[in-house]
Amino acid sequence: MKPYLYSKLSAVCCLRKLTLMVLMIVGGIQVHAQESQLVIEGLIKDNYEMAVPYVAVTIPSKNIGTTSTEEGTFYLSLQQSNLQDTIVVSSMGFKSFKIKVEDYIKNEDRTIVLEDDVNELEAVEIKDSKEYVLESIKNADETFIDDTHQLNMIYRRTDVQHEVSKFFVEHYMSMQMKGPKSEIRKMQVHEVRKSADYRIVKRNQWDHAAVYMININPLRDFYASLKKMDWKKTGDTTYDGEDVVILEGTKEKVKNVGKLVTTVYIGFDTNNVYKIECSAGNAVYQYAKNADGKMYLSYHRREYPGRETISARHQQALGLDKPQITSAYRHEAFVLSVITDKKKMTTKGYDASNKEMADIKLPYNEEFWKNLSLPPETAFYKKIKAELESNYGVPLETQFKFVN
């Protein structure tokens, strides 16, 4: 982006006035209807008034849902036809909360308080930890949705250089696949928005970042690496009324990683894998249940740090001793809905899979992004937004409009 464009954007920003919609606000939670659309925002806390992050908020009967932010907030865009459906709120260590959409709207206080769930595994001896993990992953074809299904999601990536976000790209996209160990069968990007490009060094990924998300999932790589890990039980909790075993696997001297630590949360009775945490990239995979009790990916995040070589001019401008800067890709994905009926699947082709996210060009559809059931701004997103706006003082929304 050229210097004169920065000042142009700043000037336009000062001249343009934002039109604000006035919403009905009840106790800080908003519910409003636009034609047949029903928009619900809420806050999830525990008994100690602490926000509960990364909670699955779903309507299993319709295979739609979202995940709460680090601050416990969530957002669902529904239809009037969903009034009789049941919202299910599930999180590790808490009893699941269920309420009909219509009843939730009628409540004056729409803060959801989750109750602690007492597990009963303290005195229970489980079989060998490695055997338990192997059996759970082996049964993944039964515990996860294994028929072809479509995930509709928001995928975000930011390029961080010299500790500051320099470029952000966000896709509304869909992909078709089977279980967690399968390849992506079809993949399509439907909508795109990008920030201004302030990168000091431009670099590209060989494939769409969502392809890496699927390919590096420990469930797919299980027999290649997890089988060789040393496993031990580190704790237990509950999920949706089931006792959950927490197992930690470690492996020393993994190429390009060093010591690798992977933690899996497995249902004691069902063998369901509810969550995976991996030290490589600080990756997290969270799963939710559909109407049939089958698991599917609901949320993912990861970050891969690195270093980039810069020019002597940039080195001098930044006042660095060496011609190198720190860099990272930060990723976040929210699955908004799952389609299991093949007749209703809309994903076409596979062209988006082998393209760098920034190279996929679609016109910016401001109305689409305004009406999409986006999650509330996460700490991940807020940090990116603040850093991108700090580069030249241009609001991110203005960047979306003029760059795209």
URFEN-V579674 format. One record per backbone hydrogen bond with DSSP energy under -1.0 kcal/mol. CO is the residue of the C=O (numbers start at 1). NH is the residue of the N-H. E is the energy in kcal/mol with one decimal. If there is no record, write none. Layout:
# URFEN-V579674
CO|NH|E  CO|NH|E
This chain:
# URFEN-V579674
2|5|-1.2  2|6|-1.1  3|7|-1.4  4|8|-1.5  5|9|-2.7  6|10|-2.4  7|11|-2.3  8|12|-2.5  9|13|-2.7  10|14|-1.9  11|15|-1.7  12|16|-2.5  26|29|-2.2  29|26|-2.4  30|41|-1.7  32|39|-2.4  34|37|-2.6  36|80|-1.7  37|34|-1.5  38|78|-4.1  39|32|-1.3  40|76|-2.9  42|74|-2.1  43|112|-3.0  44|52|-2.3  45|114|-3.1  46|49|-1.8  50|46|-1.9  55|68|-2.1  56|90|-2.4  57|66|-2.4  58|88|-3.2  59|62|-2.0  59|64|-1.3  60|291|-1.0  63|338|-2.9  64|59|-3.1  66|57|-2.6  68|54|-1.0  69|72|-1.9  72|44|-2.2  73|69|-2.4  74|42|-1.9  76|40|-3.0  78|38|-3.4  79|82|-2.3  80|83|-1.6  82|85|-2.0  83|102|-2.3  85|101|-2.8  87|99|-2.0  88|58|-2.5  89|97|-2.5  90|56|-2.2  91|94|-1.8  93|117|-2.2  97|89|-3.1  99|87|-3.3  100|104|-2.5  101|105|-2.0  102|106|-1.4  103|107|-1.2  112|45|-3.0  115|95|-2.8  121|124|-1.2  128|132|-2.4  129|133|-2.3  130|134|-2.8  131|135|-2.3  132|136|-2.0  133|137|-2.5  134|138|-2.4  135|139|-1.7  137|140|-1.6  139|142|-1.9  139|143|-2.0  140|144|-2.4  143|295|-2.4  149|177|-2.1  150|339|-2.6  151|175|-1.7  152|336|-2.7  152|337|-1.4  153|173|-2.5  154|334|-2.1  155|171|-2.8  156|332|-1.9  157|169|-2.5  158|330|-2.3  159|166|-3.3  159|167|-1.0  160|328|-1.9  161|164|-1.3  164|161|-2.6  166|198|-3.1  167|159|-2.9  168|195|-2.5  169|157|-2.2  170|193|-1.8  171|155|-2.7  172|190|-2.5  172|191|-1.8  173|153|-2.7  174|188|-2.7  175|151|-2.6  176|185|-3.3  176|186|-1.3  177|149|-2.7  179|182|-1.7  186|176|-2.6  188|174|-2.5  191|172|-2.2  193|170|-2.6  208|211|-1.6  208|212|-1.0  209|213|-1.9  210|214|-1.7  211|215|-2.7  212|216|-2.7  217|220|-1.9  217|221|-1.5  221|225|-1.8  222|227|-1.9  225|228|-1.3  226|229|-1.5  230|250|-1.9  232|248|-2.9  235|246|-2.6  237|244|-3.1  238|93|-3.1  239|242|-1.9  242|239|-2.2  243|268|-3.1  244|237|-2.4  245|266|-2.6  246|234|-2.6  246|235|-1.2  247|264|-2.5  248|232|-1.7  249|262|-2.7  250|230|-2.5  251|260|-3.0  254|257|-2.1  254|258|-3.3  258|254|-3.4  260|251|-2.0  261|279|-3.0  262|249|-3.4  263|277|-2.7  264|247|-2.5  265|274|-2.8  266|245|-3.1  267|271|-1.7  272|267|-3.0  274|287|-2.0  275|265|-2.3  276|285|-2.6  277|263|-3.1  278|283|-1.3  279|282|-1.6  281|303|-3.0  283|278|-2.7  284|301|-1.5  285|276|-2.4  286|298|-3.1  286|299|-1.5  288|296|-2.0  290|293|-2.0  294|290|-2.3  295|145|-2.2  296|288|-2.5  298|335|-2.2  299|286|-2.7  300|333|-2.8  301|284|-2.3  302|331|-2.9  304|329|-1.5  306|327|-2.5  308|325|-2.3  311|315|-2.4  312|316|-2.4  313|317|-2.3  314|318|-2.3  315|320|-2.2  322|324|-1.9  323|310|-2.1  325|308|-2.7  326|162|-2.9  327|306|-2.8  328|160|-3.0  329|304|-1.9  330|158|-2.1  331|302|-1.4  332|156|-3.0  333|300|-1.9  334|154|-2.6  336|65|-2.2  337|152|-2.6  339|150|-2.8  341|344|-1.8  349|187|-2.1  350|353|-1.4  352|355|-1.1  353|208|-2.4  356|359|-1.6  357|360|-1.2  365|369|-1.8  366|370|-1.9  367|371|-1.8  368|372|-1.2  372|374|-2.6  378|382|-3.1  379|383|-2.3  380|384|-1.7  381|385|-2.9  382|386|-2.5  383|387|-2.2  384|388|-2.7  385|389|-2.2  386|390|-1.3  389|393|-1.6  395|399|-1.9  396|400|-2.5  397|401|-1.9  398|402|-2.2  399|403|-2.8  400|404|-1.5
